[in-house]
């Protein structure tokens, strides 16, 4: 498993500045990492590209 701390995490350019209400994504060996930017030490979810695509499509519909 890849260390999340050694990974380059990215926030969306649509993130709300200053509020901490953001998620971050990173490329991991096992897939795509997804974590809460205000609590990065709480861990992350690892999703396949297909699962992330489905999540983003569902979010856009709501």
VEXZATI-710814 format. One line per 2 residues: their letters; for each residue x, y, z of N, C-alpha, C. Coordinates in pm, 1 decimal, decimal comma, always signed. Layout:
! residues N
A	X:Y:Z:X:Y:Z:X:Y:Z | ...
//
This chain:
! residues 62
XX	+84,8:-118,4:+0,0:+0,0:+0,0:+0,0:+89,0:+124,3:+0,0 | +51,9:+222,1:-77,9:+129,6:+345,2:-91,5:+102,7:+438,1:+26,0
XX	+208,3:+500,3:+76,5:+195,4:+597,7:+184,2:+120,6:+720,6:+134,7 | +13,6:+756,7:+201,5:-63,8:+874,6:+162,1:+13,4:+1003,5:+187,4
XX	+101,9:+1003,6:+287,7:+175,9:+1125,7:+320,0:+279,6:+1159,2:+214,1 | +328,3:+1059,7:+139,3:+428,6:+1082,7:+35,4:+364,1:+1107,4:-100,3
XX	+236,4:+1121,5:-101,9:+159,2:+1134,6:-224,5:+122,7:+1280,0:-248,9 | +117,8:+1319,6:-375,3:+77,4:+1456,2:-409,9:-75,2:+1461,5:-418,7
XX	-136,4:+1529,4:-323,4:-281,9:+1544,7:-319,0:-319,9:+1675,1:-388,0 | -432,6:+1673,7:-458,0:-478,7:+1792,3:-532,0:-622,5:+1825,7:-494,6
XX	-648,8:+1955,7:-485,1:-785,1:+2005,1:-462,0:-840,8:+2056,1:-593,3 | -969,0:+2050,3:-605,9:-1036,0:+2104,0:-723,5:-1021,6:+2255,7:-727,9
XX	-1015,7:+2309,4:-847,3:-1013,9:+2455,4:-861,7:-1148,6:+2515,4:-822,5 | -1251,2:+2431,6:-806,8:-1383,4:+2476,8:-763,8:-1399,3:+2474,8:-612,2
XX	-1294,1:+2439,5:-538,9:-1301,2:+2432,4:-393,2:-1335,2:+2569,3:-336,1 | -1408,0:+2566,7:-226,0:-1445,8:+2691,3:-159,1:-1326,7:+2735,7:-74,9
XX	-1264,9:+2846,3:-111,2:-1144,0:+2894,3:-43,4:-1170,9:+2932,4:+101,2 | -1081,8:+2887,4:+189,9:-1085,7:+2929,2:+328,7:-1183,7:+2858,0:+418,8
XX	-1274,5:+2777,6:+364,4:-1374,7:+2713,9:+448,8:-1337,4:+2572,3:+489,4 | -1240,6:+2512,6:+422,3:-1201,7:+2376,2:+453,9:-1299,8:+2272,4:+404,7
XX	-1395,2:+2312,4:+322,4:-1496,1:+2220,0:+270,5:-1452,1:+2166,3:+135,0 | -1345,8:+2087,8:+137,3:-1288,5:+2037,8:+13,2:-1253,7:+1890,6:+25,9
XX	-1250,4:+1825,1:-86,1:-1192,2:+1691,7:-91,6:-1066,8:+1701,9:-176,1 | -976,1:+1610,1:-154,1:-852,5:+1604,7:-230,3:-843,5:+1468,6:-297,5
XX	-782,3:+1467,3:-414,4:-761,8:+1343,9:-490,0:-613,3:+1323,4:-513,5 | -573,6:+1196,6:-522,9:-434,3:+1163,7:-552,8:-429,7:+1031,3:-628,0
XX	-329,9:+1018,0:-713,9:-306,0:+889,8:-780,8:-231,2:+798,7:-684,8 | -283,3:+679,5:-664,9:-220,5:+579,0:-580,3:-197,8:+453,0:-662,6
XX	-111,9:+365,4:-615,0:-88,2:+239,4:-686,0:-217,1:+160,3:-702,9 | -300,1:+159,9:-599,5:-422,4:+79,5:-600,3:-541,0:+149,0:-666,3
XX	-527,8:+274,3:-706,5:-639,5:+347,0:-767,0:-627,9:+496,3:-741,2 | -740,2:+558,6:-711,5:-746,5:+701,9:-684,6:-781,4:+721,5:-537,4
XX	-699,5:+802,0:-467,5:-726,4:+832,0:-327,5:-818,5:+952,1:-316,5 | -909,1:+946,9:-220,5:-1005,9:+1053,8:-195,4:-1005,5:+1079,5:-45,3
XX	-981,2:+1204,9:-4,1:-979,4:+1235,1:+139,1:-1035,5:+1373,9:+166,4 | -1067,1:+1398,0:+292,8:-1117,4:+1526,1:+341,3:-997,8:+1618,0:+364,6
XX	-995,0:+1733,3:+300,8:-879,1:+1822,5:+311,4:-861,1:+1880,2:+451,3 | -968,3:+1892,9:+528,5:-953,0:+1949,3:+662,0:-911,9:+1844,2:+764,9
XX	-919,8:+1715,7:+728,9:-878,8:+1607,0:+818,1:-794,4:+1504,6:+742,6 | -683,2:+1544,8:+685,1:-605,6:+1452,2:+602,6:-547,9:+1333,8:+679,4
XX	-528,8:+1348,5:+809,8:-473,0:+1239,1:+889,2:-576,8:+1133,1:+925,8 | -702,0:+1156,3:+889,8:-808,2:+1060,6:+920,3:-816,8:+947,9:+818,0
XX	-727,9:+948,4:+721,3:-726,6:+842,2:+621,4:-791,8:+884,5:+491,2 | -803,2:+788,9:+401,8:-860,7:+817,4:+270,3:-932,4:+694,1:+217,4
XX	-1015,8:+715,5:+119,3:-1079,2:+606,9:+45,4:-996,8:+582,4:-79,4 | -987,1:+459,0:-120,9:-921,5:+426,4:-246,6:-1027,6:+373,2:-341,3
XX	-1044,8:+440,7:-453,0:-1146,3:+405,6:-551,9:-1080,7:+367,3:-683,6 | -1148,1:+282,6:-759,4:-1104,4:+258,0:-896,4:-1143,0:+380,2:-978,8
XX	-1085,4:+392,3:-1095,3:-1122,4:+503,7:-1183,8:-1271,2:+498,5:-1217,7 | -1322,0:+378,1:-1238,8:-1463,2:+362,0:-1273,5:-1553,1:+404,3:-1157,3
XX	-1515,1:+367,1:-1034,9:-1594,6:+405,1:-918,0:-1592,5:+556,7:-898,5 | -1476,6:+619,4:-916,8:-1468,3:+764,9:-904,4:-1552,9:+832,3:-1011,7
XX	-1546,1:+781,9:-1132,0:-1626,8:+837,4:-1241,1:-1775,7:+828,9:-1205,9 | -1819,4:+715,1:-1153,5:-1958,8:+698,7:-1113,3:-1997,7:+793,8:-1002,1
XX	-1909,3:+811,9:-904,7:-1935,4:+904,7:-794,6:-1950,1:+1047,0:-846,1 | -1860,5:+1089,3:-933,7:-1866,9:+1225,4:-988,5:-1991,6:+1246,2:-1073,8
XX	-2028,6:+1146,3:-1152,0:-2150,7:+1156,9:-1232,6:-2273,7:+1167,9:-1143,5 | -2278,3:+1090,3:-1036,2:-2391,0:+1097,6:-942,6:-2396,2:+1234,1:-874,4
XX	-2280,1:+1288,5:-837,4:-2275,6:+1420,1:-772,8:-2324,2:+1529,5:-867,3 | -2290,4:+1518,9:-993,6:-2334,1:+1620,1:-1091,6:-2485,4:+1619,3:-1110,5
XX	-2547,1:+1504,1:-1093,9:-2692,3:+1493,1:-1112,6:-2770,0:+1552,7:-996,0 | -2705,1:+1573,3:-882,1:-2777,9:+1619,7:-762,8:-2746,3:+1759,4:-726,8
//
